[in-house]
Amino acid sequence: MTKVPKFGFSAFLKIICANPKPQKTLIKNRHKPSKDPRDFHRSLRLRIQKIANGDMTVEQAILSVTAIKKLAERKSALSGINKFTEWRKAHPGPLTSCSPLTIESPGKSFKVSYSANFLLEIAGRRTAIHLWNTNVDLSRDLVIAMLTVVARHWPETTDRPDDFAVLSLKTGQIYRWSDQTLGHVKLGADLMLYIDKLCQISRKELGLPQVQERKEPPHPDRP
């Protein structure tokens, strides 16, 4: 089986919000063996996840940041926790959690995972929120377009969130699926196809085999 890249949601947003040249470089690099697979923002996400689950207070999370060895990562985590704390003052309420969702692209060339750091009721809707803490400007339309892809693939279960969102800790701005238009739905579908194409180009340039679409096994009642 040909291995394909799996993007975390923040990494994927960084790619789609990039200009064409760095966009192609980011995708090409994800098809190469990684020398340093460490996730720069993992420290922040783990701490906020523990806060959401009730396993850690904000004060304990801030104190634990001193254990992060790399200065840039330590500063980023501390800033993120402080920004999250400020945002929570205006958005109180119990925090809960939900499982992540992995989406396979139409051409099977990549996967993208949407992980909600917590669920919070906003305007009467149980909203799954993914935190953004990267120094890249987000495009509102591109983010909402990708949230329409998330919503389309989320199973229709009883505990399905009512809304899906990305919260930028840098700006305090929240982007919600419920603000979608039909244009965002089309843009989301187009984005998945576009990144599929860039992945196929990267595989060709790197001499990697193209991904073969899997054929469905024949139905037992059919010849």
C-alpha positions as protocol buffer text, in pm:
chain_id: "A"
residue {
  index: 1
  type: MET
  ca { x: 0 y: 0 z: 0 }
}
residue {
  index: 2
  type: THR
  ca { x: 135 y: 343 z: -94 }
}
residue {
  index: 3
  type: LYS
  ca { x: 178 y: 570 z: 207 }
}
residue {
  index: 4
  type: VAL
  ca { x: 8 y: 909 z: 180 }
}
residue {
  index: 5
  type: PRO
  ca { x: 59 y: 1216 z: 402 }
}
residue {
  index: 6
  type: LYS
  ca { x: -183 y: 1281 z: 686 }
}
residue {
  index: 7
  type: PHE
  ca { x: -223 y: 1647 z: 776 }
}
residue {
  index: 8
  type: GLY
  ca { x: -337 y: 1778 z: 1109 }
}
residue {
  index: 9
  type: PHE
  ca { x: -601 y: 2046 z: 1069 }
}
residue {
  index: 10
  type: SER
  ca { x: -369 y: 2334 z: 1162 }
}
residue {
  index: 11
  type: ALA
  ca { x: -104 y: 2208 z: 920 }
}
residue {
  index: 12
  type: PHE
  ca { x: -366 y: 2183 z: 647 }
}
residue {
  index: 13
  type: LEU
  ca { x: -495 y: 2534 z: 712 }
}
residue {
  index: 14
  type: LYS
  ca { x: -137 y: 2662 z: 691 }
}
residue {
  index: 15
  type: ILE
  ca { x: -104 y: 2499 z: 349 }
}
residue {
  index: 16
  type: ILE
  ca { x: -428 y: 2625 z: 197 }
}
residue {
  index: 17
  type: CYS
  ca { x: -368 y: 2980 z: 330 }
}
residue {
  index: 18
  type: ALA
  ca { x: -14 y: 2993 z: 186 }
}
residue {
  index: 19
  type: ASN
  ca { x: 86 y: 3150 z: -144 }
}
residue {
  index: 20
  type: PRO
  ca { x: 129 y: 2908 z: -438 }
}
residue {
  index: 21
  type: LYS
  ca { x: 510 y: 2865 z: -423 }
}
residue {
  index: 22
  type: PRO
  ca { x: 544 y: 2795 z: -47 }
}
residue {
  index: 23
  type: GLN
  ca { x: 225 y: 2591 z: -71 }
}
residue {
  index: 24
  type: LYS
  ca { x: 386 y: 2353 z: -316 }
}
residue {
  index: 25
  type: THR
  ca { x: 701 y: 2335 z: -101 }
}
residue {
  index: 26
  type: LEU
  ca { x: 501 y: 2252 z: 213 }
}
residue {
  index: 27
  type: ILE
  ca { x: 320 y: 1971 z: 35 }
}
residue {
  index: 28
  type: LYS
  ca { x: 634 y: 1835 z: -127 }
}
residue {
  index: 29
  type: ASN
  ca { x: 813 y: 1827 z: 209 }
}
residue {
  index: 30
  type: ARG
  ca { x: 532 y: 1619 z: 356 }
}
residue {
  index: 31
  type: HIS
  ca { x: 611 y: 1349 z: 99 }
}
residue {
  index: 32
  type: LYS
  ca { x: 972 y: 1328 z: 218 }
}
residue {
  index: 33
  type: PRO
  ca { x: 1104 y: 1139 z: 523 }
}
residue {
  index: 34
  type: SER
  ca { x: 1086 y: 1374 z: 822 }
}
residue {
  index: 35
  type: LYS
  ca { x: 1403 y: 1431 z: 1028 }
}
residue {
  index: 36
  type: ASP
  ca { x: 1214 y: 1609 z: 1307 }
}
residue {
  index: 37
  type: PRO
  ca { x: 850 y: 1495 z: 1332 }
}
residue {
  index: 38
  type: ARG
  ca { x: 796 y: 1693 z: 1655 }
}
residue {
  index: 39
  type: ASP
  ca { x: 475 y: 1897 z: 1661 }
}
residue {
  index: 40
  type: PHE
  ca { x: 563 y: 2250 z: 1777 }
}
residue {
  index: 41
  type: HIS
  ca { x: 213 y: 2317 z: 1915 }
}
residue {
  index: 42
  type: ARG
  ca { x: 159 y: 1979 z: 2079 }
}
residue {
  index: 43
  type: SER
  ca { x: 258 y: 2113 z: 2422 }
}
residue {
  index: 44
  type: LEU
  ca { x: -14 y: 2378 z: 2409 }
}
residue {
  index: 45
  type: ARG
  ca { x: -282 y: 2142 z: 2281 }
}
residue {
  index: 46
  type: LEU
  ca { x: -208 y: 1881 z: 2547 }
}
residue {
  index: 47
  type: ARG
  ca { x: -238 y: 2136 z: 2826 }
}
residue {
  index: 48
  type: ILE
  ca { x: -560 y: 2287 z: 2699 }
}
residue {
  index: 49
  type: GLN
  ca { x: -697 y: 1935 z: 2649 }
}
residue {
  index: 50
  type: LYS
  ca { x: -620 y: 1862 z: 3014 }
}
residue {
  index: 51
  type: ILE
  ca { x: -787 y: 2186 z: 3120 }
}
residue {
  index: 52
  type: ALA
  ca { x: -1095 y: 2093 z: 2915 }
}
residue {
  index: 53
  type: ASN
  ca { x: -1105 y: 1743 z: 3069 }
}
residue {
  index: 54
  type: GLY
  ca { x: -1067 y: 1880 z: 3423 }
}
residue {
  index: 55
  type: ASP
  ca { x: -730 y: 1708 z: 3468 }
}
residue {
  index: 56
  type: MET
  ca { x: -541 y: 2036 z: 3511 }
}
residue {
  index: 57
  type: THR
  ca { x: -622 y: 2389 z: 3625 }
}
residue {
  index: 58
  type: VAL
  ca { x: -510 y: 2692 z: 3426 }
}
residue {
  index: 59
  type: GLU
  ca { x: -262 y: 2773 z: 3702 }
}
residue {
  index: 60
  type: GLN
  ca { x: -117 y: 2421 z: 3689 }
}
residue {
  index: 61
  type: ALA
  ca { x: -94 y: 2439 z: 3309 }
}
residue {
  index: 62
  type: ILE
  ca { x: 99 y: 2768 z: 3325 }
}
residue {
  index: 63
  type: LEU
  ca { x: 334 y: 2628 z: 3590 }
}
residue {
  index: 64
  type: SER
  ca { x: 396 y: 2312 z: 3386 }
}
residue {
  index: 65
  type: VAL
  ca { x: 509 y: 2518 z: 3085 }
}
residue {
  index: 66
  type: THR
  ca { x: 845 y: 2574 z: 3256 }
}
residue {
  index: 67
  type: ALA
  ca { x: 925 y: 2208 z: 3184 }
}
residue {
  index: 68
  type: ILE
  ca { x: 927 y: 2273 z: 2807 }
}
residue {
  index: 69
  type: LYS
  ca { x: 1294 y: 2279 z: 2707 }
}
residue {
  index: 70
  type: LYS
  ca { x: 1284 y: 2481 z: 2384 }
}
residue {
  index: 71
  type: LEU
  ca { x: 1242 y: 2853 z: 2450 }
}
residue {
  index: 72
  type: ALA
  ca { x: 1030 y: 2932 z: 2142 }
}
residue {
  index: 73
  type: GLU
  ca { x: 795 y: 2643 z: 2214 }
}
residue {
  index: 74
  type: ARG
  ca { x: 774 y: 2743 z: 2581 }
}
residue {
  index: 75
  type: LYS
  ca { x: 687 y: 3104 z: 2493 }
}
residue {
  index: 76
  type: SER
  ca { x: 428 y: 2993 z: 2237 }
}
residue {
  index: 77
  type: ALA
  ca { x: 257 y: 2757 z: 2481 }
}
residue {
  index: 78
  type: LEU
  ca { x: 249 y: 3019 z: 2758 }
}
residue {
  index: 79
  type: SER
  ca { x: 110 y: 3284 z: 2524 }
}
residue {
  index: 80
  type: GLY
  ca { x: -152 y: 3040 z: 2394 }
}
residue {
  index: 81
  type: ILE
  ca { x: -270 y: 2945 z: 2743 }
}
residue {
  index: 82
  type: ASN
  ca { x: -296 y: 3312 z: 2844 }
}
residue {
  index: 83
  type: LYS
  ca { x: -491 y: 3399 z: 2527 }
}
residue {
  index: 84
  type: PHE
  ca { x: -719 y: 3100 z: 2582 }
}
residue {
  index: 85
  type: THR
  ca { x: -782 y: 3211 z: 2942 }
}
residue {
  index: 86
  type: GLU
  ca { x: -877 y: 3561 z: 2823 }
}
residue {
  index: 87
  type: TRP
  ca { x: -1111 y: 3420 z: 2559 }
}
residue {
  index: 88
  type: ARG
  ca { x: -1279 y: 3197 z: 2817 }
}
residue {
  index: 89
  type: LYS
  ca { x: -1373 y: 3499 z: 3029 }
}
residue {
  index: 90
  type: ALA
  ca { x: -1607 y: 3607 z: 2750 }
}
residue {
  index: 91
  type: HIS
  ca { x: -1714 y: 3249 z: 2668 }
}
residue {
  index: 92
  type: PRO
  ca { x: -1783 y: 3068 z: 2996 }
}
residue {
  index: 93
  type: GLY
  ca { x: -1946 y: 2728 z: 3026 }
}
residue {
  index: 94
  type: PRO
  ca { x: -1848 y: 2364 z: 3076 }
}
residue {
  index: 95
  type: LEU
  ca { x: -1595 y: 2217 z: 2836 }
}
residue {
  index: 96
  type: THR
  ca { x: -1637 y: 1867 z: 2697 }
}
residue {
  index: 97
  type: SER
  ca { x: -1454 y: 1662 z: 2436 }
}
residue {
  index: 98
  type: CYS
  ca { x: -1517 y: 1458 z: 2122 }
}
residue {
  index: 99
  type: SER
  ca { x: -1325 y: 1215 z: 1903 }
}
residue {
  index: 100
  type: PRO
  ca { x: -1119 y: 1338 z: 1606 }
}
residue {
  index: 101
  type: LEU
  ca { x: -1231 y: 1289 z: 1247 }
}
residue {
  index: 102
  type: THR
  ca { x: -1005 y: 1175 z: 963 }
}
residue {
  index: 103
  type: ILE
  ca { x: -1107 y: 1263 z: 608 }
}
residue {
  index: 104
  type: GLU
  ca { x: -962 y: 1097 z: 299 }
}
residue {
  index: 105
  type: SER
  ca { x: -927 y: 1312 z: -11 }
}
residue {
  index: 106
  type: PRO
  ca { x: -1132 y: 1232 z: -325 }
}
residue {
  index: 107
  type: GLY
  ca { x: -820 y: 1113 z: -510 }
}
residue {
  index: 108
  type: LYS
  ca { x: -686 y: 917 z: -207 }
}
residue {
  index: 109
  type: SER
  ca { x: -364 y: 1123 z: -220 }
}
residue {
  index: 110
  type: PHE
  ca { x: -380 y: 1255 z: 136 }
}
residue {
  index: 111
  type: LYS
  ca { x: -576 y: 1254 z: 460 }
}
residue {
  index: 112
  type: VAL
  ca { x: -664 y: 1541 z: 690 }
}
residue {
  index: 113
  type: SER
  ca { x: -759 y: 1512 z: 1056 }
}
residue {
  index: 114
  type: TYR
  ca { x: -991 y: 1753 z: 1237 }
}
residue {
  index: 115
  type: SER
  ca { x: -929 y: 1740 z: 1611 }
}
residue {
  index: 116
  type: ALA
  ca { x: -1149 y: 1950 z: 1836 }
}
residue {
  index: 117
  type: ASN
  ca { x: -957 y: 2064 z: 2142 }
}
residue {
  index: 118
  type: PHE
  ca { x: -1288 y: 2096 z: 2325 }
}
residue {
  index: 119
  type: LEU
  ca { x: -1663 y: 2139 z: 2284 }
}
residue {
  index: 120
  type: LEU
  ca { x: -1838 y: 2448 z: 2419 }
}
residue {
  index: 121
  type: GLU
  ca { x: -2195 y: 2571 z: 2382 }
}
residue {
  index: 122
  type: ILE
  ca { x: -2198 y: 2895 z: 2183 }
}
residue {
  index: 123
  type: ALA
  ca { x: -2526 y: 3063 z: 2096 }
}
residue {
  index: 124
  type: GLY
  ca { x: -2712 y: 2746 z: 2194 }
}
residue {
  index: 125
  type: ARG
  ca { x: -2502 y: 2521 z: 1969 }
}
residue {
  index: 126
  type: ARG
  ca { x: -2261 y: 2251 z: 2091 }
}
residue {
  index: 127
  type: THR
  ca { x: -1954 y: 2372 z: 1906 }
}
residue {
  index: 128
  type: ALA
  ca { x: -1643 y: 2162 z: 1840 }
}
residue {
  index: 129
  type: ILE
  ca { x: -1350 y: 2404 z: 1847 }
}
residue {
  index: 130
  type: HIS
  ca { x: -1003 y: 2355 z: 1699 }
}
residue {
  index: 131
  type: LEU
  ca { x: -740 y: 2597 z: 1829 }
}
residue {
  index: 132
  type: TRP
  ca { x: -511 y: 2786 z: 1592 }
}
residue {
  index: 133
  type: ASN
  ca { x: -189 y: 2928 z: 1741 }
}
residue {
  index: 134
  type: THR
  ca { x: 33 y: 2967 z: 1434 }
}
residue {
  index: 135
  type: ASN
  ca { x: 187 y: 3292 z: 1310 }
}
residue {
  index: 136
  type: VAL
  ca { x: 8 y: 3275 z: 976 }
}
residue {
  index: 137
  type: ASP
  ca { x: -286 y: 3491 z: 873 }
}
residue {
  index: 138
  type: LEU
  ca { x: -598 y: 3284 z: 819 }
}
residue {
  index: 139
  type: SER
  ca { x: -838 y: 3341 z: 532 }
}
residue {
  index: 140
  type: ARG
  ca { x: -1194 y: 3344 z: 667 }
}
residue {
  index: 141
  type: ASP
  ca { x: -1342 y: 3197 z: 350 }
}
residue {
  index: 142
  type: LEU
  ca { x: -1084 y: 2919 z: 322 }
}
residue {
  index: 143
  type: VAL
  ca { x: -1126 y: 2819 z: 687 }
}
residue {
  index: 144
  type: ILE
  ca { x: -1506 y: 2810 z: 664 }
}
residue {
  index: 145
  type: ALA
  ca { x: -1478 y: 2618 z: 337 }
}
residue {
  index: 146
  type: MET
  ca { x: -1274 y: 2348 z: 511 }
}
residue {
  index: 147
  type: LEU
  ca { x: -1521 y: 2339 z: 799 }
}
residue {
  index: 148
  type: THR
  ca { x: -1793 y: 2253 z: 546 }
}
residue {
  index: 149
  type: VAL
  ca { x: -1581 y: 1951 z: 447 }
}
residue {
  index: 150
  type: VAL
  ca { x: -1557 y: 1851 z: 814 }
}
residue {
  index: 151
  type: ALA
  ca { x: -1932 y: 1887 z: 864 }
}
residue {
  index: 152
  type: ARG
  ca { x: -2009 y: 1687 z: 549 }
}
residue {
  index: 153
  type: HIS
  ca { x: -1797 y: 1393 z: 665 }
}
residue {
  index: 154
  type: TRP
  ca { x: -1898 y: 1392 z: 1032 }
}
residue {
  index: 155
  type: PRO
  ca { x: -2120 y: 1089 z: 1109 }
}
residue {
  index: 156
  type: GLU
  ca { x: -2486 y: 1159 z: 1183 }
}
residue {
  index: 157
  type: THR
  ca { x: -2475 y: 1026 z: 1537 }
}
residue {
  index: 158
  type: THR
  ca { x: -2665 y: 1139 z: 1845 }
}
residue {
  index: 159
  type: ASP
  ca { x: -2355 y: 1307 z: 1991 }
}
residue {
  index: 160
  type: ARG
  ca { x: -2263 y: 1489 z: 1667 }
}
residue {
  index: 161
  type: PRO
  ca { x: -2168 y: 1852 z: 1744 }
}
residue {
  index: 162
  type: ASP
  ca { x: -2409 y: 2122 z: 1627 }
}
residue {
  index: 163
  type: ASP
  ca { x: -2130 y: 2337 z: 1491 }
}
residue {
  index: 164
  type: PHE
  ca { x: -1761 y: 2318 z: 1397 }
}
residue {
  index: 165
  type: ALA
  ca { x: -1515 y: 2602 z: 1443 }
}
residue {
  index: 166
  type: VAL
  ca { x: -1157 y: 2726 z: 1445 }
}
residue {
  index: 167
  type: LEU
  ca { x: -1053 y: 2971 z: 1716 }
}
residue {
  index: 168
  type: SER
  ca { x: -746 y: 3182 z: 1647 }
}
residue {
  index: 169
  type: LEU
  ca { x: -567 y: 3241 z: 1976 }
}
residue {
  index: 170
  type: LYS
  ca { x: -359 y: 3507 z: 1802 }
}
residue {
  index: 171
  type: THR
  ca { x: -655 y: 3732 z: 1722 }
}
residue {
  index: 172
  type: GLY
  ca { x: -941 y: 3594 z: 1931 }
}
residue {
  index: 173
  type: GLN
  ca { x: -1145 y: 3551 z: 1612 }
}
residue {
  index: 174
  type: ILE
  ca { x: -1362 y: 3242 z: 1572 }
}
residue {
  index: 175
  type: TYR
  ca { x: -1456 y: 3093 z: 1233 }
}
residue {
  index: 176
  type: ARG
  ca { x: -1773 y: 2880 z: 1237 }
}
residue {
  index: 177
  type: TRP
  ca { x: -1925 y: 2632 z: 996 }
}
residue {
  index: 178
  type: SER
  ca { x: -2268 y: 2780 z: 1072 }
}
residue {
  index: 179
  type: ASP
  ca { x: -2159 y: 3097 z: 886 }
}
residue {
  index: 180
  type: GLN
  ca { x: -2123 y: 2902 z: 562 }
}
residue {
  index: 181
  type: THR
  ca { x: -2276 y: 2986 z: 227 }
}
residue {
  index: 182
  type: LEU
  ca { x: -2320 y: 2765 z: -81 }
}
residue {
  index: 183
  type: GLY
  ca { x: -2000 y: 2926 z: -211 }
}
residue {
  index: 184
  type: HIS
  ca { x: -1808 y: 2790 z: 87 }
}
residue {
  index: 185
  type: VAL
  ca { x: -1939 y: 2438 z: 20 }
}
residue {
  index: 186
  type: LYS
  ca { x: -1814 y: 2449 z: -340 }
}
residue {
  index: 187
  type: LEU
  ca { x: -1484 y: 2605 z: -234 }
}
residue {
  index: 188
  type: GLY
  ca { x: -1427 y: 2328 z: 22 }
}
residue {
  index: 189
  type: ALA
  ca { x: -1480 y: 2057 z: -238 }
}
residue {
  index: 190
  type: ASP
  ca { x: -1252 y: 2240 z: -484 }
}
residue {
  index: 191
  type: LEU
  ca { x: -978 y: 2275 z: -222 }
}
residue {
  index: 192
  type: MET
  ca { x: -971 y: 1900 z: -160 }
}
residue {
  index: 193
  type: LEU
  ca { x: -936 y: 1835 z: -533 }
}
residue {
  index: 194
  type: TYR
  ca { x: -669 y: 2104 z: -568 }
}
residue {
  index: 195
  type: ILE
  ca { x: -451 y: 1963 z: -288 }
}
residue {
  index: 196
  type: ASP
  ca { x: -502 y: 1617 z: -439 }
}
residue {
  index: 197
  type: LYS
  ca { x: -352 y: 1750 z: -761 }
}
residue {
  index: 198
  type: LEU
  ca { x: -56 y: 1911 z: -581 }
}
residue {
  index: 199
  type: CYS
  ca { x: 10 y: 1585 z: -397 }
}
residue {
  index: 200
  type: GLN
  ca { x: 11 y: 1395 z: -726 }
}
residue {
  index: 201
  type: ILE
  ca { x: 256 y: 1647 z: -873 }
}
residue {
  index: 202
  type: SER
  ca { x: 483 y: 1614 z: -568 }
}
residue {
  index: 203
  type: ARG
  ca { x: 482 y: 1235 z: -596 }
}
residue {
  index: 204
  type: LYS
  ca { x: 578 y: 1257 z: -962 }
}
residue {
  index: 205
  type: GLU
  ca { x: 862 y: 1505 z: -897 }
}
residue {
  index: 206
  type: LEU
  ca { x: 998 y: 1290 z: -613 }
}
residue {
  index: 207
  type: GLY
  ca { x: 976 y: 970 z: -816 }
}
residue {
  index: 208
  type: LEU
  ca { x: 714 y: 818 z: -589 }
}
residue {
  index: 209
  type: PRO
  ca { x: 446 y: 583 z: -724 }
}
residue {
  index: 210
  type: GLN
  ca { x: 110 y: 742 z: -785 }
}
residue {
  index: 211
  type: VAL
  ca { x: -171 y: 642 z: -554 }
}
residue {
  index: 212
  type: GLN
  ca { x: -400 y: 386 z: -707 }
}
residue {
  index: 213
  type: GLU
  ca { x: -767 y: 425 z: -632 }
}
residue {
  index: 214
  type: ARG
  ca { x: -896 y: 125 z: -443 }
}
residue {
  index: 215
  type: LYS
  ca { x: -1156 y: -82 z: -619 }
}
residue {
  index: 216
  type: GLU
  ca { x: -1457 y: -191 z: -420 }
}
residue {
  index: 217
  type: PRO
  ca { x: -1476 y: -571 z: -380 }
}
residue {
  index: 218
  type: PRO
  ca { x: -1754 y: -733 z: -583 }
}
residue {
  index: 219
  type: HIS
  ca { x: -2084 y: -789 z: -406 }
}
residue {
  index: 220
  type: PRO
  ca { x: -2124 y: -1157 z: -310 }
}
residue {
  index: 221
  type: ASP
  ca { x: -2454 y: -1175 z: -501 }
}
residue {
  index: 222
  type: ARG
  ca { x: -2302 y: -1035 z: -819 }
}
residue {
  index: 223
  type: PRO
  ca { x: -2089 y: -1220 z: -1075 }
}
